[in-house]
């Protein structure tokens, strides 16, 4: 996953050192700056994005169905 500009893979030690060098700027504890935690963060972030997209798709579908019912004239009526 991590490669140099020339395309050669970086060693795990080099990746960890590069990530930890960013710890201060990111205001993250150095022990949380390793490839495993970065992978977990990526997975969690992707799961949250996917959940948001699913929620938006469902809202859009509901809005389309409501609009279709309004156009056709299928309004909900109170029982007699």
matplotlib code that plots the C-alpha trace (Angstrom):
import matplotlib.pyplot as plt

x = [0.0, 2.8, 5.4, 8.1, 7.8, 9.6, 7.1, 9.2, 7.4, 8.3, 9.3, 6.9, 9.5, 9.7, 5.9, 5.6, 8.3, 6.6, 3.3, 4.7, 6.5, 3.0, 1.7, 2.5, 1.0, -2.1, -2.3, -2.5, -0.7, 2.4, 1.4, -1.7, 0.4, 1.1, -0.1, -2.6, -4.3, -4.3, -6.0, -8.6, -9.2, -9.6, -12.1, -14.1, -14.3, -15.3, -18.0, -19.4, -19.4, -21.2, -23.8, -24.3, -24.7, -27.2, -29.2, -29.2, -30.3, -33.2, -34.2, -34.1, -36.1, -38.8, -38.9, -39.4, -42.2, -43.9, -43.6, -44.9, -47.9, -48.6, -48.5, -50.8, -53.2, -52.8, -53.1, -53.5, -57.1, -58.5, -60.9, -64.6]
y = [0.0, 2.4, 3.0, 5.4, 7.9, 5.3, 2.7, 0.6, -0.6, 1.0, -1.2, -1.5, 0.4, 3.2, 3.5, 3.6, 6.2, 8.4, 8.1, 8.8, 11.9, 13.3, 12.6, 16.0, 18.0, 15.8, 16.0, 12.3, 10.2, 8.6, 5.1, 5.5, 6.3, 3.0, 1.1, -1.0, 2.0, 3.8, 0.8, 0.7, 4.4, 4.0, 1.1, 3.0, 6.1, 4.1, 2.3, 5.7, 7.1, 4.0, 4.3, 8.0, 7.1, 4.4, 6.8, 9.4, 6.9, 5.8, 9.4, 10.1, 7.0, 8.0, 11.5, 10.2, 7.9, 10.7, 13.0, 10.2, 9.7, 13.4, 13.7, 10.7, 11.9, 9.1, 11.2, 9.6, 10.0, 9.8, 6.9, 7.8]
z = [0.0, 0.8, -2.0, -2.8, -5.7, -7.9, -7.0, -4.7, -1.5, 1.8, 4.8, 7.7, 9.9, 7.4, 7.2, 11.0, 11.3, 8.6, 10.4, 13.8, 12.4, 11.7, 15.2, 16.7, 13.8, 13.9, 17.7, 18.1, 20.7, 19.2, 20.3, 18.1, 15.0, 13.4, 10.3, 12.2, 13.7, 10.4, 8.8, 11.6, 11.1, 7.4, 7.9, 10.4, 8.2, 5.2, 7.2, 8.4, 4.8, 3.5, 6.3, 5.4, 1.7, 2.5, 4.6, 1.9, -0.7, 1.5, 2.1, -1.6, -2.4, 0.1, -1.3, -4.8, -3.7, -1.9, -4.9, -7.2, -4.9, -4.8, -8.6, -9.1, -6.5, -4.0, -0.9, 2.4, 3.6, 7.1, 7.6, 7.7]

ax = plt.figure().add_subplot(projection="3d")
ax.plot(x, y, z, "-o")
ax.set_aspect("equal")
plt.show()
